[in-house]
Amino acid sequence: MKFFATPLLCIITLTVGFSACQDKNTLPVAAEDNFDQVYQGINTDDIKRHMKILASDEFEGRLPTTVGEQKTLDYLTKEFTALGYQPTQGDSFLQPVELMEMTADANMVMTIGENQFVYKEHMMASTSREQTQIELKDSELVFVGYGVNAPEYGWNDYADLDVKGKTVVILVNDPGFANPESGLFQGKTMTYYGRWTYKYEEASRQGAAAALIVHETKPASYGWSVVANSWSGPQYGLVTKDGNASKVAVEGWLTLESATKVFADVGLDFQTEKQNAKLANYHKSMGIKASVTINNSFKKSTSYNFVATLPGSSAEDEHLIYTAHWDHLGKDENKQGDQIYNGAHDNATGVAASLAVAKSFSQLNNKPKRSTTFLIVTAEEQGLLGSKYYTEHPIIALDKTIANINMDAMNVLGRTKDVAVVGMGKSELETYLTKAAKNQNRHIVQESKPEAGYYYRSDHFNFAKKGVPALYAKGGTEPIDDATADYRKRTNVIVTGCYHQVCDQFREKWDLSGIQEDAQLLFEVGHDLVNSNDWPKWSETSEFQRPR
């Protein structure tokens, strides 16, 4: 057990707009505890074992509703049962998630003016509607800039515009990215208005028939191949009463080259229009029409979230929830050669770290006051669907959920001097993180690419939307020594290049000490929370307030 002589732990973060102070008496105190032993027991051997199994070809890329899912759930059940965890409801660790699996026929062509754009090569198109065929015919294109309606920022790209039945063309990211010194939005730090999910949601609210996002690698933070791989094959949504009839009929993407060609055809320069879009409330009718027919096969299926709890000793109804997603992209039998998207980094690392942290809690001599729950969710790759379903149908009441700690795509690049906080400044959870980082002689920093909007791209986001303080943090960018710096430089090329590719495979040469250290860090954060009476709050500048 770590003790601190300082009578007051007080961290004031002026740059992020909150002050969080804790009296030492709110921190866990125990006369006899094996915390240090358990903390040190988090090791790379356990993490490696779990990763190798989960990312093996036997698990077939862990696509929801496949044999890969069943193998994964069986593995989690076996491991958590051995650690003494209990089902969170009834006698099952599994929460059914009703999914709509939809597969668009890849033999489609989108016509815009005189151009014919080929699926995966020039464009992507799909639908969330439960229909066997969607026909977009001669739909007028309207450029709506960033496609944002944000009253708090005085911004509405749809102002005085009727897009009912039309196809809106939208830029990636939000206005702050292209003009970070302007004071618009949050500068280079992406807000939710920059996420593709928001852009389709807003287009639906505006009554558009279709929404096409222009892909650009830098503001998107990923290449076209990620779009093509992630949006092709089976796609999943949650089953809804209206069959998603309220959503735009066509959700799609255009490559930058395709969009530039369309703009040029009507006498517009794409880059000039992109500059104009930095002005609030910018839009322009394009005088050109789009058509595409999407033939859909769909079926309803059931996937599962995995939920396991270690009950607390005196405040059993109050839970800290750790999250990770078990799913990945499965396999593509149309590919030549390797067909399996093993998902070693994304996210066998997060599941392995979850199991390592869960083991630590189970080995404590002094049972924590509050309950510790591990939620390993399905269908993250399909739009955070498993965590979305859970937060809409919580097994543990959200007002009894202390906080959420997320583990996704953990650090395989070796130990670091810093800890990167994704969405830094959002909550008082950073107080706990700072203390735990200090015990490792580390410091916390903002993530290196806040413009990528990673806070809105993993499962903690669904908890945040419901007002539950959520932390997403992992190894930063400062290597611990020169040897690690050299290893990091070589390995990062592979890790980055293999994102959502079949080459995201477990590698024996990976240095897993970074995952070990981050798992220890997040274990300590959780340990402090479940042994205190505190309810962490959002910062004053956060968009996720909830009353206590």
C-alpha positions in Angstrom: 0.0 0.0 0.0 1.4 3.4 -0.9 1.1 6.1 1.8 1.6 9.8 1.4 2.8 12.2 4.1 1.4 15.3 2.4 -1.8 16.4 4.2 -3.5 17.6 1.1 -3.4 16.4 -2.5 -4.4 19.4 -4.5 -4.0 19.7 -8.2 -5.1 22.9 -9.9 -5.2 22.7 -13.6 -5.6 26.3 -14.8 -5.3 25.4 -18.4 -8.3 23.1 -18.4 -10.6 25.0 -16.1 -11.0 22.9 -13.0 -9.6 22.5 -9.5 -9.7 19.2 -7.8 -8.5 18.8 -4.2 -8.5 15.8 -2.0 -7.9 15.3 1.7 -5.6 12.4 2.3 -8.4 10.8 4.4 -10.4 10.2 1.2 -7.6 8.1 -0.2 -7.5 4.4 0.7 -6.0 3.6 4.0 -5.2 0.1 5.2 -3.1 -1.2 8.1 -2.2 -4.4 6.3 -2.5 -4.5 2.6 -0.7 -6.3 -0.3 -1.2 -3.5 -2.8 2.4 -3.1 -3.7 2.8 -6.9 -4.3 -0.3 -7.0 -6.4 0.7 -3.9 -8.3 4.1 -5.4 -9.2 2.3 -8.6 -10.1 1.0 -7.1 -13.3 3.4 -8.5 -15.7 4.2 -8.8 -19.4 4.0 -12.6 -19.3 0.3 -12.6 -18.5 -0.4 -9.8 -21.0 1.5 -11.6 -23.7 -0.3 -14.9 -23.1 -3.8 -13.2 -23.4 -2.8 -11.3 -26.5 -1.4 -14.3 -28.4 -4.5 -16.3 -27.8 -7.0 -13.5 -28.6 -5.1 -12.4 -31.7 -4.5 -15.9 -33.0 -5.9 -17.1 -36.4 -8.1 -19.5 -34.3 -10.2 -16.5 -33.2 -10.7 -15.4 -36.9 -10.5 -11.7 -36.2 -13.2 -11.7 -33.5 -16.1 -10.4 -35.7 -19.4 -10.1 -33.8 -21.8 -13.0 -34.3 -19.2 -15.4 -35.7 -17.3 -18.3 -34.3 -14.6 -15.8 -33.3 -17.1 -14.2 -31.0 -18.0 -17.5 -29.3 -14.3 -18.4 -28.8 -13.7 -14.9 -27.3 -16.6 -15.1 -24.9 -15.7 -18.6 -23.8 -12.2 -17.4 -23.1 -13.3 -14.4 -21.1 -15.8 -16.5 -19.1 -13.0 -19.0 -18.3 -10.5 -16.4 -17.2 -12.8 -14.1 -15.2 -14.4 -17.2 -13.4 -10.9 -18.4 -12.4 -10.3 -14.9 -11.0 -13.4 -15.2 -8.8 -15.5 -12.6 -10.6 -19.3 -12.9 -10.6 -21.9 -12.4 -13.3 -23.3 -8.9 -12.9 -26.9 -9.9 -13.5 -28.4 -13.3 -12.9 -26.1 -16.3 -13.6 -24.6 -15.1 -16.9 -21.7 -12.8 -17.7 -23.3 -12.0 -21.0 -25.6 -9.1 -21.9 -27.4 -9.7 -25.2 -27.0 -6.9 -27.8 -29.5 -7.1 -30.7 -27.7 -6.1 -33.8 -28.8 -5.5 -37.4 -26.2 -6.9 -39.7 -26.3 -5.3 -43.1 -24.1 -6.0 -46.1 -24.2 -3.8 -49.2 -23.6 -5.4 -52.5 -20.1 -4.2 -53.6 -21.2 -4.1 -57.2 -22.4 -0.6 -57.1 -21.5 2.6 -58.9 -22.2 6.1 -57.8 -23.0 8.6 -60.6 -22.4 12.3 -59.9 -22.9 14.4 -63.1 -20.9 12.6 -65.8 -18.7 10.8 -63.3 -19.0 7.1 -62.4 -17.3 6.4 -59.1 -16.5 2.8 -58.2 -17.1 1.3 -54.7 -14.0 1.2 -52.5 -11.8 2.8 -55.2 -13.5 6.2 -55.4 -16.3 6.1 -52.9 -18.0 4.2 -50.2 -21.8 4.1 -49.7 -24.0 2.2 -47.3 -27.3 2.6 -45.4 -28.4 2.1 -41.9 -32.0 1.7 -43.0 -33.5 -1.8 -42.8 -34.4 -2.0 -46.5 -33.2 -4.4 -49.2 -32.8 -1.6 -51.7 -32.0 2.1 -51.3 -32.2 4.2 -54.5 -30.9 7.7 -54.5 -31.9 9.2 -57.8 -30.9 12.6 -59.2 -30.4 14.1 -55.8 -29.1 17.6 -55.9 -25.7 18.1 -54.2 -25.2 20.9 -51.6 -21.9 21.7 -50.1 -22.4 22.4 -46.4 -18.9 23.0 -45.3 -18.3 21.1 -42.1 -21.9 20.2 -41.7 -22.1 21.6 -38.2 -24.9 23.1 -36.2 -23.4 24.3 -32.9 -25.4 27.1 -31.2 -22.8 27.4 -28.4 -20.2 28.3 -31.0 -22.5 30.5 -33.0 -22.1 28.2 -36.0 -24.7 26.7 -38.3 -23.8 25.5 -41.7 -27.4 24.6 -42.4 -28.7 28.2 -41.5 -31.6 29.2 -43.8 -31.0 26.1 -45.9 -33.5 23.3 -46.9 -31.7 20.1 -47.7 -34.7 17.8 -47.7 -34.2 15.1 -50.3 -30.8 16.5 -51.2 -27.3 15.1 -50.9 -25.0 17.1 -48.5 -21.3 17.1 -49.1 -19.3 17.6 -45.9 -15.7 18.2 -44.9 -13.8 16.1 -42.3 -13.2 17.4 -38.8 -14.5 20.7 -37.5 -13.7 24.4 -38.2 -11.0 24.7 -35.5 -8.7 22.2 -37.2 -8.2 24.2 -40.4 -7.7 27.4 -38.5 -6.3 26.6 -35.1 -5.3 30.1 -34.2 -8.7 31.6 -34.9 -10.3 30.7 -31.6 -12.9 28.7 -33.4 -14.3 25.7 -31.5 -11.3 24.2 -29.6 -8.6 24.9 -32.2 -6.8 21.7 -33.3 -8.5 19.7 -30.6 -11.4 18.0 -32.3 -14.8 18.4 -30.8 -17.6 15.9 -31.4 -18.8 18.1 -34.2 -15.8 16.8 -36.2 -16.7 13.1 -36.0 -18.3 11.4 -38.9 -21.0 10.0 -36.7 -22.1 13.5 -35.8 -22.1 14.6 -39.4 -24.5 11.8 -40.4 -26.6 12.5 -37.3 -27.0 16.2 -38.2 -27.7 15.5 -41.8 -30.4 13.2 -40.7 -31.9 15.8 -38.4 -31.9 18.3 -41.3 -33.8 15.8 -43.5 -31.1 15.2 -46.1 -31.4 12.1 -48.4 -27.7 11.4 -48.4 -24.5 12.6 -46.7 -21.1 12.3 -48.4 -18.0 13.1 -46.4 -14.9 14.1 -48.3 -12.0 12.1 -47.0 -8.7 13.8 -46.3 -6.0 11.8 -44.5 -4.7 14.6 -42.3 -7.9 16.0 -40.8 -9.4 12.4 -40.6 -6.2 11.1 -39.0 -6.4 7.9 -41.1 -6.0 6.9 -44.7 -8.5 5.9 -47.3 -7.8 2.2 -46.9 -9.2 2.5 -43.3 -12.4 3.9 -44.7 -12.6 1.2 -47.4 -11.9 -1.7 -45.1 -14.0 -0.5 -42.2 -17.1 0.4 -44.3 -17.1 -2.7 -46.6 -18.5 -6.1 -45.7 -21.0 -6.7 -42.9 -21.9 -3.5 -41.1 -23.8 -3.4 -37.8 -26.3 -1.2 -36.1 -28.6 -1.6 -33.1 -32.0 -2.9 -33.8 -34.5 0.0 -33.5 -38.3 0.2 -33.5 -38.5 2.3 -36.7 -35.8 0.4 -38.6 -33.6 3.5 -38.6 -36.0 5.2 -40.9 -35.1 8.6 -39.4 -31.5 8.3 -40.7 -30.3 9.6 -44.0 -30.9 7.0 -46.7 -27.2 7.0 -47.9 -24.2 7.4 -45.7 -21.1 7.7 -47.7 -17.5 8.9 -48.4 -15.7 10.4 -51.4 -12.0 10.3 -51.9 -10.4 13.7 -52.1 -9.6 13.1 -55.8 -13.3 12.2 -56.6 -14.6 15.3 -54.7 -12.1 17.6 -56.4 -13.3 16.3 -59.8 -16.9 16.9 -58.9 -16.3 20.4 -57.7 -14.2 21.2 -60.9 -17.1 19.9 -63.1 -19.3 22.7 -61.8 -16.6 25.4 -62.0 -15.7 25.3 -58.3 -12.2 24.8 -56.8 -12.4 22.4 -53.9 -9.5 24.1 -52.0 -11.1 27.5 -52.4 -14.5 26.2 -51.1 -12.7 24.6 -48.2 -11.2 27.9 -47.3 -14.7 29.5 -47.5 -16.0 26.9 -45.2 -14.0 28.4 -42.4 -16.6 31.1 -42.3 -19.7 30.4 -40.2 -22.9 29.3 -41.8 -21.3 28.6 -45.2 -23.0 26.5 -47.8 -23.4 26.4 -51.6 -25.7 24.6 -54.0 -23.5 22.8 -56.5 -25.9 22.4 -59.5 -25.0 18.7 -60.0 -26.9 15.5 -59.1 -26.0 12.2 -57.6 -27.5 8.7 -58.0 -26.7 5.4 -56.5 -28.5 2.1 -55.8 -27.6 0.1 -52.7 -28.7 -3.5 -52.7 -28.7 -4.7 -49.2 -28.8 -8.0 -47.5 -29.6 -7.8 -43.8 -30.4 -10.0 -40.9 -30.9 -9.6 -37.2 -28.5 -11.2 -34.9 -27.4 -11.3 -31.3 -24.0 -10.4 -30.1 -22.9 -10.0 -26.5 -21.2 -7.7 -24.1 -19.3 -9.4 -21.3 -19.8 -8.0 -17.8 -18.1 -9.3 -14.7 -18.0 -7.9 -11.2 -15.9 -8.2 -8.1 -18.4 -7.1 -5.4 -17.3 -4.4 -2.9 -17.2 -4.9 0.9 -19.4 -2.1 2.1 -20.7 0.0 -0.9 -21.5 -2.9 -3.1 -24.0 -1.0 -5.2 -21.4 1.6 -6.3 -19.3 0.5 -9.2 -16.2 1.5 -11.0 -16.4 0.2 -14.6 -13.4 -0.6 -16.7 -14.1 -1.0 -20.4 -12.4 -2.6 -23.4 -13.8 -3.9 -26.7 -13.2 -7.5 -27.7 -14.3 -7.3 -31.3 -12.3 -6.6 -34.5 -13.0 -6.9 -38.2 -13.1 -10.6 -38.7 -11.9 -12.0 -42.0 -12.4 -11.2 -45.7 -12.6 -14.4 -47.8 -12.4 -12.3 -51.0 -8.8 -11.3 -50.2 -5.8 -13.1 -51.7 -3.3 -14.4 -49.2 -3.9 -13.5 -45.5 -7.6 -13.0 -44.9 -7.8 -12.5 -41.2 -7.8 -9.1 -39.4 -6.3 -10.4 -36.2 -6.6 -7.1 -34.3 -3.6 -7.7 -32.0 -3.1 -4.0 -31.2 -6.7 -3.1 -31.7 -7.8 -4.5 -29.3 -6.3 -7.7 -28.0 -4.0 -5.3 -26.0 -6.9 -3.7 -24.2 -8.5 -7.0 -23.3 -5.2 -8.4 -22.1 -4.6 -5.3 -20.0 -8.2 -5.6 -18.6 -7.5 -9.2 -17.5 -4.2 -8.2 -15.9 -5.9 -5.4 -13.9 -8.8 -7.7 -13.0 -6.4 -10.3 -11.7 -4.8 -7.6 -9.5 -8.1 -6.6 -7.9 -8.9 -10.3 -7.2 -5.6 -10.8 -5.4 -6.0 -7.9 -2.9 -6.0 -9.0 0.7 -8.3 -6.1 1.7 -11.5 -6.2 -0.4 -12.2 -2.7 -1.7 -15.3 -0.8 -0.4 -16.9 -0.4 -3.8 -17.5 -2.9 -6.6 -15.2 -3.2 -9.6 -16.8 -4.2 -12.8 -15.2 -5.1 -16.2 -17.3 -4.5 -19.3 -15.8 -6.0 -22.4 -18.0 -4.9 -25.2 -19.0 -6.0 -28.7 -19.2 -4.0 -31.9 -16.9 -1.1 -31.1 -15.5 -1.2 -34.6 -19.0 -0.7 -36.0 -19.6 2.6 -34.2 -19.2 1.9 -30.4 -22.5 -0.1 -30.5 -21.9 -2.5 -27.6 -21.1 0.4 -25.2 -23.9 2.4 -26.6 -26.3 -0.4 -25.9 -25.0 -0.9 -22.4 -25.3 2.8 -21.5 -28.9 2.8 -22.9 -29.7 -0.4 -21.0 -27.3 -0.3 -18.1 -27.1 -3.3 -15.8 -25.6 -1.0 -13.1 -27.5 2.2 -12.7 -25.6 5.1 -14.2 -26.1 7.1 -11.1 -24.3 4.3 -9.2 -21.4 4.2 -11.6 -18.6 6.2 -10.1 -16.5 6.5 -13.3 -15.3 4.6 -16.4 -11.7 3.8 -17.2 -11.2 2.7 -20.8 -8.4 0.5 -22.3 -8.1 0.5 -26.1 -5.1 0.0 -28.4 -2.5 0.0 -25.6 1.1 1.0 -25.8 3.3 -1.6 -27.6 6.1 0.9 -28.1 7.9 0.5 -24.8 7.9 2.5 -21.6 7.5 6.3 -21.6 8.2 9.1 -19.3 4.8 10.6 -19.9 1.2 9.5 -19.8 -1.0 10.8 -22.7 -4.5 11.8 -21.6 -7.0 11.6 -24.4 -9.4 14.5 -24.0 -7.2 16.1 -21.4 -8.9 18.5 -19.0 -12.4 16.9 -19.0 -12.7 15.6 -15.5 -11.2 15.3 -12.0 -10.2 11.7 -12.8 -6.9 13.3 -13.9 -6.2 14.0 -10.2 -6.0 10.3 -9.5 -4.1 9.7 -12.7 -1.5 12.4 -11.8 -0.9 10.9 -8.4 -0.5 7.4 -9.9 1.8 8.7 -12.7 4.0 10.5 -10.1 4.5 7.2 -8.3 6.0 5.9 -11.5 8.1 9.0 -12.0 5.9 10.0 -14.9 3.9 13.1 -15.8 0.6 13.5 -17.7 0.3 15.4 -21.0 -2.3 16.0 -23.6 -2.5 13.4 -26.3 -0.2 14.1 -29.3 -3.0 14.4 -31.9 -6.0 16.0 -30.2 -7.2 16.9 -33.7 -7.9 13.2 -34.3 -10.8 13.3 -31.8 -9.9 10.0 -30.1 -12.0 10.9 -27.1 -15.0 10.4 -29.3 -13.7 7.2 -30.9 -13.8 4.6 -28.2 -16.2 3.1 -25.7 -15.7 5.6 -22.8 -17.5 8.2 -25.0 -20.9 6.6 -24.5 -20.4 6.8 -20.7 -19.4 10.4 -21.1 -22.5 11.2 -23.1 -24.6 9.9 -20.2 -22.7 12.1 -17.8 -20.4 9.4 -16.2 -16.8 10.8 -15.9 -14.7 8.7 -18.2 -10.9 8.4 -18.5 -8.9 7.3 -21.5 -5.1 7.5 -20.9 -2.1 5.5 -22.0 1.6 5.7 -22.7 2.8 9.0 -24.3 5.5 9.9 -26.7 8.7 10.4 -24.5 10.6 7.1 -24.5 12.2 6.1 -21.3 15.7 5.8 -22.8 17.6 5.8 -26.1 17.2 2.1 -26.8 13.4 2.4 -26.4 13.5 5.5 -28.6 15.1 3.5 -31.4 12.7 0.6 -30.9 9.8 3.0 -30.9 10.8 4.6 -34.2 11.0 1.2 -35.9 7.9 -0.3 -34.4 5.6 2.7 -34.8 5.9 2.5 -38.5 4.4 -1.0 -38.4 1.8 -0.3 -35.8 0.5 2.8 -37.6 0.6 1.1 -41.0 -1.3 -1.9 -39.8 -4.2 -0.1 -38.3 -7.3 -2.0 -39.5 -5.2 -4.1 -41.8 -4.5 -7.9 -41.8 -1.0 -7.2 -40.6 -2.2 -6.1 -37.2 -0.8 -9.4 -35.8 0.9 -10.3 -32.6 4.7 -9.9 -32.8 7.1 -11.7 -30.5 9.5 -8.7 -30.7 6.9 -6.3 -29.3 8.0 -4.6 -26.1 5.0 -5.0 -23.8 6.6 -3.2 -20.8 4.6 -0.1 -21.8 1.3 -2.0 -21.5 2.4 -3.4 -18.1 3.3 0.1 -16.8 0.0 1.6 -18.0 -2.0 -1.3 -16.6 -0.4 -0.8 -13.2 -1.2 2.9 -13.5 -4.9 2.4 -14.3 -5.1 -0.3 -11.6 -3.9 2.3 -9.0 -6.3 4.9 -10.3 -9.2 2.4 -9.9 -7.9 1.1 -6.5 -8.0 4.7 -5.1 -11.5 5.2 -6.4 -13.1 2.0 -5.1 -11.6 2.6 -1.7 -12.8 6.2 -1.4 -16.1 7.9 -1.0 -15.4 10.4 -3.9 -17.6 11.0 -6.9 -15.3 12.6 -9.5 -16.8 15.6 -11.4 -16.4 16.9 -14.8 -14.4 20.1 -15.4 -16.3 23.3 -15.8 -15.3 23.4 -19.5 -16.5 19.9 -20.2 -19.6 19.2 -22.3 -20.6 16.2 -20.2 -21.9 17.7 -16.9 -24.2 15.7 -14.7 -25.7 16.6 -11.3 -24.7 14.8 -8.2 
